[in-house]
Amino acid sequence: MTVLNVIGAGRAGTAVTLALAGVGLSVGAIVSRTPASAQRLCDCLAQFGIRGEAVDRLEQLTQADITLLSASDGALADLAEELSVSPDCPQPGGIVFHLSGALSSAILAPLSSKGIHVASVHPVKSFSSLASDPQTLSGIWCGFEGDGAAVSTLSKWFQDAGAIPFAIDGERKPLYHAAAVVSCNYLYTLLEASMQLYEAAGIDRDAASRLLGPILHETIDNGLNLGPAEALTGPIARGDAATVSKHWAALASQSESLQALYAAMGHATVELSGIKGHATPTDLAMIREILSASPTQYPR
């Protein structure tokens, strides 16, 4: 039976452990930054009849075929170095992988120099809460890179768990991860900015959430189905400098961060509108000028 050791029992580590254990990997030892986290994962596994042993230190890890590192990016290098001098685990020929979206498997070089196969697997999923279901990776795309042997073995296990593996370039992972941050994390930032502006307009957050739901879903669907430029609507896409000017003047009463966000997104939308081709170059140039002015000195 293939045995999995787990280092790090946070949200991502818990989800991946549950998914892999659910398709037949045997869980060995679990160690985490806090013992309570390791025990919590053991308790979660026990609900599905799966055993795991919570341990306090890396030195207590037992031998395993695969080791999951679900630690913070800043801890991975030291963790790889510490594991590379461990006499018992991991063993040459075994597999160690991490879940970082920004770091490649090269961060695990101290292990690969010992004959251990290394890889990185990044689930393209927002782990906003602790998983409690082995099906948590079903239908989720997962980016793989690393040693051929490690990628081949891990991709089969993840596929069995319902995930969709795809290859990524380890050297370009910072760009790959930035793409996910822009589309997911920054979406929350934009949503919060929208909520603040609705509140300033006299609409409370509960009502704003309800009215935004349908248009947000429709916007995302249109963007994915038609492409961002084709789906783009609104005043900048129309070249409506007068409306943008009104927005810019109104933003004078709001925080500098909201003004800066509107300007940054507006400039990027001007570029996208140029691709769409509905607005004239003259109108788009006027909008650029508005967005570059002080909110209290906008063009009239």
C-alpha positions in Angstrom: 0.0 0.0 0.0 1.3 3.5 -0.9 1.8 5.6 2.3 1.5 9.3 2.5 3.1 11.5 5.2 1.8 15.0 5.6 3.7 18.1 6.8 1.3 21.0 7.3 -2.4 20.5 8.1 -3.9 23.9 7.0 -6.7 24.3 4.5 -4.8 23.2 1.4 -3.0 20.4 3.1 -6.2 19.1 4.6 -8.1 19.2 1.3 -5.3 17.4 -0.6 -4.8 14.8 2.1 -8.6 14.0 2.3 -8.8 13.7 -1.5 -5.8 11.4 -1.8 -6.8 9.3 1.2 -10.2 9.0 -0.3 -8.9 7.2 -3.4 -6.6 4.7 -1.5 -3.5 6.4 -0.3 -2.7 5.2 3.2 -2.0 8.1 5.6 1.0 7.7 7.8 2.2 10.5 10.1 0.9 14.0 10.2 2.9 16.9 11.6 1.9 20.5 11.6 3.0 23.9 13.0 0.5 23.4 15.8 -0.3 19.9 17.2 -4.0 20.8 17.3 -4.0 21.1 13.5 -2.5 17.7 13.0 -5.0 16.1 15.3 -7.8 17.9 13.6 -6.8 16.4 10.3 -6.6 13.0 12.0 -10.1 13.4 13.4 -11.4 14.5 10.0 -9.9 11.4 8.3 -11.4 9.2 11.0 -14.9 10.2 10.0 -14.3 8.3 6.8 -12.6 5.3 8.4 -9.1 6.5 7.5 -6.3 6.3 10.1 -3.5 8.9 10.5 -1.1 9.5 13.3 -0.5 13.0 14.6 3.1 13.6 15.7 4.8 16.6 17.2 8.2 16.7 15.3 9.7 15.9 11.9 11.9 13.4 13.7 8.9 11.3 14.5 7.9 10.9 10.8 7.8 7.2 9.8 8.8 5.9 6.4 6.4 6.8 3.6 6.3 6.5 -0.2 5.0 10.1 -0.7 5.5 13.2 1.5 3.2 16.2 1.1 4.7 19.6 2.2 1.8 22.0 2.8 3.9 24.7 4.4 4.2 28.4 3.7 6.4 29.4 0.8 8.9 31.0 3.2 9.3 27.7 5.1 9.8 25.3 2.2 13.6 25.8 1.7 14.4 25.2 5.3 12.0 22.3 5.5 13.6 20.7 2.4 17.1 21.1 4.0 15.9 19.6 7.2 14.3 16.6 5.6 17.4 16.0 3.4 19.5 15.1 6.4 16.8 13.0 8.0 18.1 9.4 8.3 14.7 7.8 8.0 12.3 9.8 6.0 12.0 10.5 3.1 14.0 7.6 1.5 15.8 7.7 -1.9 13.3 6.8 -4.6 10.4 8.3 -2.6 8.4 11.4 -3.7 8.2 14.8 -2.0 5.9 17.5 -3.3 4.7 20.9 -2.3 1.5 22.9 -3.0 3.0 26.3 -3.7 1.6 28.2 -6.7 4.6 30.6 -6.9 7.5 28.3 -6.2 8.8 25.5 -8.4 10.0 22.1 -7.3 13.5 23.5 -7.5 13.0 24.7 -3.9 13.3 21.0 -3.0 16.8 20.6 -4.5 18.4 19.4 -1.2 16.0 16.4 -1.5 16.5 15.7 -5.2 20.3 15.6 -4.6 19.6 12.7 -2.3 17.8 10.7 -4.9 14.3 11.7 -3.9 11.8 12.6 -6.6 10.4 16.0 -6.2 7.4 17.9 -7.7 5.0 20.7 -7.1 1.2 20.4 -7.5 -0.9 23.5 -7.4 -4.7 23.1 -7.2 -6.4 26.0 -8.9 -8.9 26.4 -6.1 -9.6 29.0 -3.4 -9.4 27.2 -0.1 -11.5 29.6 1.9 -12.4 27.1 4.6 -11.3 23.7 5.9 -12.4 20.9 3.6 -14.4 18.1 5.1 -15.1 16.0 2.0 -12.8 13.7 0.1 -14.4 14.9 -3.1 -13.0 18.4 -2.6 -10.7 18.2 -5.7 -13.2 16.7 -8.1 -13.2 18.8 -11.2 -10.4 21.0 -10.0 -7.5 21.8 -12.4 -4.1 21.1 -10.8 -0.8 22.4 -12.2 2.1 19.9 -12.1 5.8 20.3 -12.6 8.9 18.5 -11.4 10.7 15.2 -11.9 9.1 13.0 -14.5 8.7 10.1 -12.1 7.1 12.2 -9.4 4.7 13.9 -11.8 3.7 10.7 -13.4 2.9 9.0 -10.1 1.2 12.0 -8.5 -0.9 12.9 -11.5 -2.4 9.4 -11.5 -3.4 9.8 -7.8 -4.9 13.2 -8.4 -6.8 12.0 -11.4 -8.3 9.2 -9.3 -9.4 11.9 -6.9 -11.2 13.7 -9.8 -8.7 16.4 -10.4 -7.6 17.6 -13.9 -3.8 17.7 -14.1 -2.0 20.1 -16.5 1.7 20.8 -17.0 3.2 24.2 -16.0 6.7 25.7 -16.5 8.5 25.8 -13.2 10.6 28.8 -14.2 7.5 30.8 -15.0 5.4 29.9 -12.0 5.5 33.4 -10.5 3.7 34.6 -13.6 1.3 31.6 -13.5 0.6 32.3 -9.8 0.1 36.1 -10.4 -2.5 35.2 -13.0 -4.5 33.3 -10.3 -4.0 36.1 -7.8 -5.3 38.7 -10.3 -8.4 36.7 -11.2 -9.3 35.4 -7.7 -7.8 37.4 -4.9 -8.1 40.8 -6.7 -11.7 40.0 -7.5 -12.4 40.2 -3.8 -10.7 43.5 -3.7 -12.8 44.8 -6.6 -15.9 43.5 -4.9 -15.0 45.3 -1.6 -14.4 48.5 -3.6 -17.8 48.1 -5.2 -19.5 47.5 -1.8 -17.9 50.7 -0.4 -19.1 52.7 -3.4 -22.6 51.3 -3.1 -22.6 52.2 0.6 -21.4 55.8 -0.3 -24.4 55.9 -2.7 -26.8 55.0 0.1 -27.2 51.2 -0.6 -26.4 48.9 2.3 -24.2 45.9 1.9 -26.9 43.3 2.1 -28.8 44.9 -0.8 -25.6 45.4 -2.7 -24.8 41.7 -2.4 -28.2 40.7 -3.7 -28.1 43.1 -6.7 -24.5 42.2 -7.6 -25.0 38.4 -7.6 -26.7 38.1 -11.0 -24.6 40.6 -12.8 -21.3 39.2 -11.4 -22.2 35.7 -12.5 -23.3 36.9 -15.9 -20.1 39.0 -16.3 -17.8 36.1 -15.5 -19.7 33.7 -17.8 -19.6 36.3 -20.6 -15.9 36.9 -20.1 -15.0 33.2 -20.2 -17.4 32.4 -23.1 -16.8 35.4 -25.3 -13.4 36.6 -24.2 -12.7 39.7 -22.2 -12.6 42.2 -25.1 -15.7 40.9 -26.8 -17.7 40.8 -23.6 -16.6 44.2 -22.3 -19.4 46.7 -21.8 -19.7 50.0 -20.0 -18.7 53.7 -20.5 -15.0 53.1 -21.4 -15.9 50.4 -24.0 -18.3 53.0 -25.5 -15.8 55.8 -25.3 -18.2 57.7 -23.0 -15.7 60.2 -21.5 -18.5 62.3 -20.0 -19.7 59.5 -17.7 -16.1 58.6 -16.7 -15.6 62.3 -15.9 -18.7 62.2 -13.6 -17.3 59.1 -11.9 -13.9 60.7 -11.4 -15.4 63.9 -9.9 -17.5 61.8 -7.5 -14.5 59.9 -6.4 -13.0 63.1 -4.9 -15.1 62.4 -1.8 -13.8 58.8 -1.4 -10.6 57.3 -0.2 -7.3 57.7 -2.1 -7.2 53.9 -2.5 -10.5 53.8 -4.2 -9.5 56.6 -6.5 -6.2 54.8 -7.4 -8.0 51.5 -8.0 -10.5 53.1 -10.3 -7.7 54.8 -12.2 -5.6 51.7 -12.5 -8.5 49.6 -13.7 -9.7 52.3 -15.9 -6.3 52.6 -17.7 -6.3 48.9 -18.2 -9.8 49.0 -19.5 -8.9 51.7 -22.0 -6.3 49.2 -23.5 -8.9 46.5 -23.6 -11.4 48.9 -25.2 -8.9 49.6 -27.9 -8.9 45.9 -28.7 -12.7 45.8 -28.8 -12.7 48.7 -31.3 -16.0 50.3 -30.5 -14.6 53.5 -29.0 -12.7 56.1 -31.1 -9.0 56.7 -30.3 -10.0 60.3 -29.6 -12.5 59.3 -26.9 -10.1 56.8 -25.4 -7.4 59.5 -25.2 -9.8 61.8 -23.4 -10.6 59.0 -20.9 -6.9 58.5 -20.3 -6.5 62.2 -19.6 -9.4 62.1 -17.1 -8.0 59.1 -15.3 -4.6 60.9 -15.0 -5.9 64.1 -13.5 -6.5 64.9 -9.9 -10.1 63.9 -9.0 -10.7 67.6 -8.1 -9.2 68.8 -11.4 -10.9 66.5 -13.9 -11.5 67.7 -17.4 -14.9 69.3 -17.9 
